[in-house]
């Protein structure tokens, strides 16, 4: 099953909680999702992400007022991810560096406790302050409070005032997230499916809800010379070029896109689709760059063609198309003319950059 990309392979993407809302940060899209419930997909809004708040290594909610954005050996504290309000930068305590996941739990009126998971060591650290490592304690393998193996393979982690939560790798039931009050035991307080409207925003999520992407050559016209003499074929042909915006905007029907967001619905879905095409096949992508293709709404274009046809010869006109699931959504500009009835095998688009 193709799946969503884990946080460790999607820099600038993370999930955190603040004031009863769950935030999904997508630096590659320049925006974030805010929702009341990942299971119900309720009250979904999209906001722009301030440039100073992008490309963090980790994001976590710090009590009722702050977000913490960890980058390297320091972190940025802000009250608003759209405006970068009240920004302050501090260094990470050496004990708090190099974690695989960071998240915070605790009461709404305080920062609560910050958890840091060190996956390779099989440990987690608890602290009240990333800068001073106040009340810091680490629980190693073999200890009573060691990280349970079934709680160590989460794709994304976040905390709530009561629980710690994490999205598990896909199972026969699809994508689910576990909530627990104790990571040392495999005793979740709840197991919930992730709503499709939320999956669509996670990197690789389109492959889960719509199907993996594909690239293929489509035969748009075949010309045959049935006579016994050579002929010159000269005509205009029509081809589709661009992005099928109408087909893809259905994924945002339940999203409220804030006026602060730089992209309206069609542009945002185009960006999500473009990024999906760039992912590897493991995550439902085609590993191609479509930056030079037209991402305007699909239109019909005319192209003048002229060539010689030998007696009883056929030529085939092919156009490269990219799609999600079963339907093409991006019609590429270039045509290929061939005398073979089988589609070309080469991929005409450059590979996506890592």
C-alpha positions as CSV (number, residue, x, y, z in Angstrom):
1,X,0.0,0.0,0.0
2,X,1.4,3.4,-1.0
3,X,1.4,5.7,2.0
4,X,1.9,9.0,3.6
5,X,5.4,10.2,4.0
6,X,6.7,10.1,7.5
7,X,7.8,13.3,9.2
8,X,11.5,12.2,9.1
9,X,11.4,12.2,5.3
10,X,9.3,15.4,4.8
11,X,11.3,18.4,6.2
12,X,9.0,21.2,7.3
13,X,6.0,18.9,7.8
14,X,4.7,18.1,11.3
15,X,1.6,17.8,13.5
16,X,1.1,19.6,16.8
17,X,-1.8,20.7,19.1
18,X,-2.7,24.0,20.7
19,X,-5.8,25.2,22.4
20,X,-7.9,22.2,21.3
21,X,-7.0,22.4,17.6
22,X,-4.7,20.1,15.7
23,X,-2.3,21.8,13.3
24,X,-0.7,20.1,10.3
25,X,2.2,22.1,9.0
26,X,3.3,21.8,5.3
27,X,6.3,24.1,4.6
28,X,6.5,22.8,1.0
29,X,3.0,24.2,0.4
30,X,3.6,27.4,2.4
31,X,0.5,26.8,4.6
32,X,-0.9,24.8,7.4
33,X,-4.2,23.0,8.3
34,X,-6.1,23.7,11.5
35,X,-8.8,21.3,12.5
36,X,-10.8,20.3,15.6
37,X,-10.6,16.5,15.0
38,X,-8.4,14.4,12.7
39,X,-11.0,11.6,12.9
40,X,-14.0,13.6,12.0
41,X,-12.3,16.2,9.8
42,X,-14.3,18.9,11.5
43,X,-13.8,22.7,11.2
44,X,-10.9,22.5,8.7
45,X,-9.2,25.8,7.8
46,X,-6.1,26.5,5.8
47,X,-3.8,29.4,6.6
48,X,-0.6,30.7,5.1
49,X,2.7,29.9,6.9
50,X,5.0,32.8,7.6
51,X,8.3,32.5,5.8
52,X,10.2,32.6,9.1
53,X,8.1,29.7,10.4
54,X,8.9,27.4,7.4
55,X,11.3,24.5,7.1
56,X,11.5,23.6,10.7
57,X,12.8,20.2,11.7
58,X,10.0,19.8,14.3
59,X,6.9,21.8,15.4
60,X,5.2,21.5,18.8
61,X,2.6,23.4,20.7
62,X,3.9,25.0,23.9
63,X,1.0,25.6,26.2
64,X,-1.9,27.9,25.3
65,X,0.1,30.7,23.8
66,X,3.1,29.4,21.8
67,X,4.4,27.2,19.0
68,X,7.9,26.0,19.1
69,X,9.8,25.5,15.8
70,X,13.0,23.5,16.2
71,X,15.7,24.0,13.6
72,X,19.1,22.6,14.2
73,X,20.3,23.3,17.7
74,X,17.9,26.2,18.4
75,X,14.1,26.8,18.4
76,X,11.8,29.7,17.6
77,X,8.9,30.5,19.8
78,X,5.9,32.3,18.2
79,X,2.3,32.9,19.1
80,X,1.0,32.8,15.5
81,X,2.4,30.7,12.6
82,X,0.9,33.1,10.0
83,X,2.2,36.4,11.4
84,X,5.3,35.2,13.3
85,X,4.1,37.2,16.3
86,X,6.3,37.7,19.4
87,X,9.1,35.6,17.9
88,X,11.9,34.6,20.2
89,X,14.9,32.3,19.5
90,X,16.7,30.2,22.1
91,X,19.3,27.5,22.0
92,X,18.4,23.9,22.7
93,X,19.9,22.4,25.7
94,X,22.5,19.7,24.7
95,X,20.3,17.0,26.3
96,X,17.4,18.1,24.1
97,X,19.2,18.0,20.7
98,X,19.0,15.3,18.0
99,X,15.6,13.9,18.8
100,X,13.5,12.1,16.2
101,X,10.1,13.5,17.5
102,X,9.1,16.3,19.8
103,X,5.7,17.0,21.3
104,X,4.2,18.6,24.4
105,X,1.4,17.5,26.7
106,X,0.0,19.2,29.8
107,X,-2.8,21.4,31.0
108,X,-4.0,24.3,28.9
109,X,-2.7,26.8,31.5
110,X,1.0,25.7,31.3
111,X,3.6,24.3,29.0
112,X,3.2,20.9,30.6
113,X,5.8,18.3,29.7
114,X,7.8,18.1,26.5
115,X,8.6,14.6,25.2
116,X,11.6,13.9,23.0
117,X,11.8,10.5,21.3
118,X,15.2,9.1,20.4
119,X,14.2,6.2,18.2
120,X,17.6,4.6,17.6
121,X,18.3,4.4,21.3
122,X,14.8,3.3,22.0
123,X,14.4,6.0,24.7
124,X,12.4,9.1,25.3
125,X,13.2,12.2,27.4
126,X,10.8,14.3,29.4
127,X,11.6,17.9,30.2
128,X,9.8,21.1,31.2
129,X,12.0,23.4,29.2
130,X,14.0,22.9,25.9
131,X,16.4,25.6,26.7
132,X,17.3,24.7,30.3
133,X,16.2,21.1,30.4
134,X,14.4,21.8,33.6
135,X,13.3,18.6,35.4
136,X,14.8,16.6,32.5
137,X,14.8,12.8,32.7
138,X,15.5,10.1,30.1
139,X,14.1,6.6,30.2
140,X,16.4,4.1,28.5
141,X,15.9,0.5,27.3
142,X,15.3,-1.9,30.2
143,X,13.9,0.7,32.5
144,X,10.3,0.5,33.9
145,X,9.3,3.4,31.8
146,X,11.1,2.5,28.6
147,X,9.5,3.3,25.2
148,X,7.3,0.4,24.2
149,X,8.2,-1.0,20.8
150,X,4.7,-0.6,19.5
151,X,4.8,3.1,20.4
152,X,8.1,3.7,18.7
153,X,7.2,3.5,15.0
154,X,4.8,6.5,14.7
155,X,4.9,8.6,11.5
156,X,3.9,11.8,13.3
157,X,3.6,12.5,17.1
158,X,1.7,15.2,18.9
159,X,0.4,15.9,22.4
160,X,-2.9,17.0,23.9
161,X,-3.6,18.2,27.4
162,X,-4.3,14.6,28.4
163,X,-2.8,12.2,25.8
164,X,0.1,11.6,23.5
165,X,-0.9,10.7,20.0
166,X,0.8,9.3,17.0
167,X,-0.1,8.1,13.5
168,X,0.8,4.5,12.9
169,X,2.0,3.1,9.6
170,X,-0.8,1.8,7.4
171,X,-2.5,-1.4,8.3
172,X,-5.4,-3.4,6.7
173,X,-7.6,-0.7,8.3
174,X,-5.8,2.1,6.6
175,X,-4.2,5.0,8.6
176,X,-5.1,5.2,12.2
177,X,-3.8,7.3,15.1
178,X,-3.3,6.0,18.7
179,X,-3.8,8.0,21.8
180,X,-2.2,7.0,25.1
181,X,-1.3,8.4,28.5
182,X,1.7,6.0,28.9
183,X,4.2,5.3,26.2
184,X,5.8,2.5,28.2
185,X,2.7,0.3,27.7
186,X,0.9,-0.7,24.6
187,X,-2.4,0.3,26.0
188,X,-4.0,3.0,23.9
189,X,-6.8,5.0,25.3
190,X,-8.2,5.3,21.8
191,X,-7.6,4.2,18.2
192,X,-9.1,6.4,15.5
193,X,-9.1,6.5,11.7
194,X,-7.7,9.6,9.9
195,X,-10.4,11.4,8.0
196,X,-9.9,11.6,4.2
197,X,-10.1,15.4,4.2
198,X,-7.1,15.3,6.6
199,X,-5.2,12.6,4.6
200,X,-5.5,14.7,1.5
201,X,-3.4,17.4,3.2
202,X,-0.6,15.1,4.4
203,X,2.3,14.4,2.1
204,X,1.5,11.3,0.1
205,X,-2.2,11.4,1.2
206,X,-3.6,11.8,-2.3
207,X,-2.3,8.3,-3.1
208,X,-4.3,6.9,-0.2
209,X,-7.6,8.6,-1.0
210,X,-7.4,8.8,-4.8
211,X,-4.8,6.2,-5.8
212,X,-1.1,6.5,-6.8
213,X,-0.1,8.8,-9.6
214,X,0.8,7.6,-13.1
215,X,2.5,8.9,-16.2
216,X,1.6,7.5,-19.6
217,X,1.6,8.3,-23.3
218,X,-1.9,8.6,-24.8
219,X,-2.6,8.1,-28.5
220,X,-4.5,11.3,-29.5
221,X,-4.5,10.6,-33.2
222,X,-3.5,8.0,-35.8
223,X,-2.9,8.9,-39.5
224,X,-2.8,6.3,-42.2
225,X,-1.9,6.6,-45.9
226,X,-4.1,3.9,-47.5
227,X,-3.0,4.8,-51.1
228,X,-0.1,3.4,-53.1
229,X,1.6,6.7,-53.5
230,X,3.4,9.0,-51.0
231,X,1.3,11.8,-49.6
232,X,2.0,15.0,-47.6
233,X,-0.2,15.2,-44.6
234,X,-0.6,18.8,-43.4
235,X,-3.3,19.7,-40.9
236,X,-4.0,21.3,-37.5
237,X,-4.7,19.0,-34.6
238,X,-6.2,19.9,-31.3
239,X,-4.7,18.8,-28.0
240,X,-5.5,19.4,-24.3
241,X,-2.8,21.3,-22.4
242,X,-2.8,22.2,-18.7
243,X,-4.2,21.1,-15.4
244,X,-7.7,19.6,-14.7
245,X,-8.5,22.0,-11.9
246,X,-12.2,21.1,-11.7
247,X,-11.4,17.4,-11.1
248,X,-8.9,18.1,-8.2
249,X,-10.7,20.9,-6.4
250,X,-13.1,18.3,-4.9
251,X,-10.5,17.5,-2.3
252,X,-10.9,21.0,-0.8
253,X,-14.7,21.1,-0.7
254,X,-14.7,20.8,3.1
255,X,-11.7,23.2,3.6
256,X,-12.1,26.8,4.5
257,X,-9.2,28.6,2.9
258,X,-8.4,31.7,4.8
259,X,-7.8,35.0,3.0
260,X,-4.4,35.0,4.6
261,X,-3.5,32.0,2.5
262,X,-1.6,32.9,-0.7
263,X,-3.4,30.4,-2.9
264,X,-7.1,30.1,-3.7
265,X,-8.6,26.6,-3.9
266,X,-7.6,25.6,-7.4
267,X,-4.0,26.9,-7.0
268,X,-3.6,25.0,-3.7
269,X,-4.9,21.7,-5.1
270,X,-2.5,22.3,-8.1
271,X,0.4,22.7,-5.7
272,X,-0.6,19.6,-3.7
273,X,-0.9,17.6,-6.9
274,X,2.4,18.9,-8.3
275,X,4.2,17.9,-5.1
276,X,2.5,14.5,-5.2
277,X,3.9,13.9,-8.7
278,X,7.4,14.6,-7.3
279,X,7.3,11.9,-4.7
280,X,8.8,8.5,-5.2
281,X,6.6,5.5,-6.2
282,X,6.8,4.3,-2.6
283,X,4.6,7.2,-1.6
284,X,2.3,7.1,-4.7
285,X,4.3,9.6,-6.8
286,X,6.0,9.5,-10.2
287,X,9.3,11.1,-9.2
288,X,9.1,13.8,-11.9
289,X,9.4,17.5,-12.0
290,X,6.5,19.3,-13.6
291,X,7.7,22.9,-13.0
292,X,8.0,23.7,-16.7
293,X,4.5,22.3,-17.6
294,X,1.4,24.5,-17.7
295,X,-0.5,24.5,-14.5
296,X,-3.2,26.8,-15.8
297,X,-6.7,25.4,-16.3
298,X,-6.8,22.9,-19.1
299,X,-7.5,24.3,-22.6
300,X,-7.6,23.1,-26.1
301,X,-4.6,24.1,-28.3
302,X,-4.1,23.8,-32.0
303,X,-0.8,22.6,-33.4
304,X,0.2,22.6,-37.1
305,X,1.7,19.4,-38.3
306,X,3.2,18.4,-41.6
307,X,5.0,15.3,-42.7
308,X,5.4,12.8,-45.5
309,X,3.6,9.4,-45.4
310,X,4.8,6.5,-47.5
311,X,2.3,4.2,-49.2
312,X,0.3,2.1,-46.6
313,X,2.2,3.8,-43.8
314,X,0.7,4.9,-40.4
315,X,2.0,7.4,-37.9
316,X,0.8,7.7,-34.3
317,X,0.6,11.0,-32.3
318,X,1.3,10.5,-28.6
319,X,0.9,13.0,-25.7
320,X,2.3,12.5,-22.2
321,X,-0.2,12.7,-19.4
322,X,0.0,12.5,-15.6
323,X,-2.8,11.4,-13.4
324,X,-3.9,10.6,-9.9
325,X,-5.8,7.3,-9.4
326,X,-7.5,6.5,-12.6
327,X,-7.9,9.9,-14.4
328,X,-5.4,12.2,-16.0
329,X,-5.1,15.6,-14.4
330,X,-2.1,17.1,-16.2
331,X,-1.8,17.2,-19.9
332,X,1.8,17.9,-21.0
333,X,2.8,20.2,-23.9
334,X,5.0,18.0,-26.0
335,X,3.8,15.5,-28.6
336,X,5.7,12.6,-30.0
337,X,5.2,11.3,-33.5
338,X,6.1,7.6,-34.1
339,X,5.5,4.9,-36.7
340,X,5.1,2.3,-34.0
341,X,1.6,1.4,-32.6
342,X,3.0,0.8,-29.1
343,X,3.4,3.9,-26.8
344,X,6.9,5.3,-26.3
345,X,8.7,4.0,-23.2
346,X,10.7,7.1,-22.2
347,X,9.6,9.6,-19.6
348,X,9.8,13.1,-21.1
349,X,9.9,15.0,-17.8
350,X,13.0,15.5,-15.7
351,X,13.4,13.6,-12.4
352,X,12.3,15.4,-9.3
353,X,15.1,16.8,-7.2
354,X,15.4,15.3,-3.7
